[in-house]
């Protein structure tokens, strides 16, 4: 499986001189369809971990960089973190999911919403106060692509040019690129994320963001 989104994200970090760190893959990473906490492992993630043990992208940008969780990290590795996540959050969130990345928030795939090829959509999960979930990509590689374009927007932002900092946030300030993800838009329009978003439906900011991405009201 090709990973053009991952390749673009790495190229953007190099071209814009943003930090990029990677490590070699584990000896025996999970394969597509293998069970992780009883859930089928996403085929795109399986291909990512066949190439990388872990990765960090643009982490010097406050609130903009993110980290692909290390597969074999003894303290915060993929399997250990997903076991903790199942015990701590599945019931409260009302949805089994596989966590794989983080910045200020957590990024996870949703096996229940996999497409015909088994590719699972990606959501951003905020568990700071009242937990809430936002859909951000139709699959993991599309997430990489969209995030690479968000990083380009951050670096091009006049505030960043002047101060080295930007108020642009993902996914709030990435609506145009999110709207280009056709399957994500289709899932949003067909209300497949509504149950996941039950805690944020009344938020005017979320309703406006949802409509900008999908073209329909939440």
N, C-alpha and C positions, 0 to 999 in steps of 0.2 A: 504494500500500500504506500503510495506516495504521500508526502506530507508537505504540500506547498505552503500551507499556513505557517508551520513551524520554521521552514526554511526562510520564509519572508520575515518572520519575527527576528530570527537570528541575524539576517542581513540588515534589517533596520537598526538593530542595536549596534552593529559594527559600523554602519555608514554614519550614524548620528553620534558615534563615540559614546554610547551608553554602555554601562557595564553588562557583561555577559559571562557567566561562569557555567561550565558543564562538567559532568564526570562520566566515565565510561559506564555502560549498562551493567546490571547485575549478571551473575553467571546464569541464573535461572529466573528471569522475570516472568510474571504471569502472562499466559497466552490468552488470546481472545476467547471469551466464553468460559474461562476458568472461573470458579466461584470465589468471590471475596466477600466474607460475611454473608454468604448465601446468595449473593447477587452475581449475575453474569458480568464478567469484566469486559469493558468496552473495547471493541477491536481497534479503534484509533489510539486509545491509551496504551493498549498492548504494543502497538507498533512504535509509539513514542518511547516506551520503556525498553524496547528492544534496541533502541539507539542511544538512550541517555539514562544514566542512573539518577541524576537530578539536574536541575538547571535554575539559574537566577537571571532575571531580565530587568535591567534598568533600576536596580534597587536603590540607587542613589537619589532617585526622584521620589520625594516624599508623597506617598499616597498614589503613586503611578506605577512603580515597579511591582513585580510579583515573582513568586517562587514555585517551581514545579517540585512537589514533595519528593524527597529522596526515597528511592525504593528500598534500600537496605539500611537507612539511617536507624541506628539502634534505639534511639529515643523517640524520634518523630517519623519513622518510616511509614510507608504506605499501608502495610497490613496492620501495624500496631495502631496507627491513627484511625483507620476505619473501624477497628474493633471498639475503640473508645467512642467514636462518633455514633456507632450503632447504639451503644449503651446510654450515651448522654443525650442524643438529639433526635433519633428516628421517631420516637413516640411523640415528642413535643411538636416536631415539624410535620408529622403525619405523612412522611414519605421516606422510604428507604432510598439511599443514594450513596454514591461512591465519591469520596473527597480525594482530590488530587493536587490542588494548588491553593495558594493563599497569598494575600497581601494584608490590607487591613481587614479583609473579609475572606471567606472560604469559597473555593470554586469546586463544584461537584457535578457529576453526571447523574442523570435520572434514568435508570434502566427501564422503568415502566413505559417511557415514551420513546423507546428505540424505534428506528425506522426499519424497513425491510432488510437492510444489510446489517442490522444490529447496532448501528451507530446511535449513541445516546446524546440527547441535548445537554447543554451546560447551563447551570444556574449559579448565580452569586448568592451566597447566604450570609446574612448579617445576624449574629447571635449576641450582639452587645447588650441590648435591653430587651425589648420585645422582638423575638426573632422574625425576620422576614426574608423572602426569597424573590429574586428577579431573574427572569430568563435572559440569557446573554448570547447564546449561540445554538445552532442546530446540531453541531458536533464539536469535538475537541479541536480539530484542526481549523475549523471555521473560527473558533474562539481565538486561536493564535493569530489568524489573519486579521480579525477585527481589532485585536489588541495592538498589533503592529501599527495599524493605521491610527489608532488612538495615540500611541507614542509619538508618531509623526506630528499629530495635531498639537500635542503638548509642547514639543520642541519648537514648533512654528508659532506658538502663542506669543504675542508681543510682551506679555508680562514675563514669560520665561526668558525671552531674548534680553530683557533688561535686568532681571533679578535672579534668574536661574530657578525660579519657582513659578508654578501655574495653579490656577484655581479649577482647571478642567478635571473632572472626575469621571471615572468609568463605573457604570455604563451611562451615567446621566448625560454626559456631553459627547456621546458616541452614537446618537440616534440615527444619523444619516447612514453610517456604516452598518449598524444593526439592521436597518431597514432593507439593506441589500442582501441580507441572508434570507432567501426566499422560503426555505422550509421553516425557519424560526418564525417568520411572519405568518405563515400558514398555521403553525401550531398556536400562535397567539390569537389569530382570528377565529380559530375553531374552538377556543376556550380551553385548550388542553392544560394550560397552566393555572387556571382559575383557582383550583383547590389549593395549589401551592402558595398562591398569592393572597390567601384569605385574610392575612393579617395586615395587608397594605391596601386593600381595595378602596378604603375610605380616604386615603391620602391623596390630596389634590395634586401634589407633585408627581406621585406615581401614576395617577390617572392621565395626567398630561404627557408624561414620558411614554406610557404605554400607547397612547394614541399617535404620538409622533412616529413611533417605530412601526406599529401595525396598521395605522390608518383607520382603526375602529376604536370606539370607546370601551373602556374597561367596565 
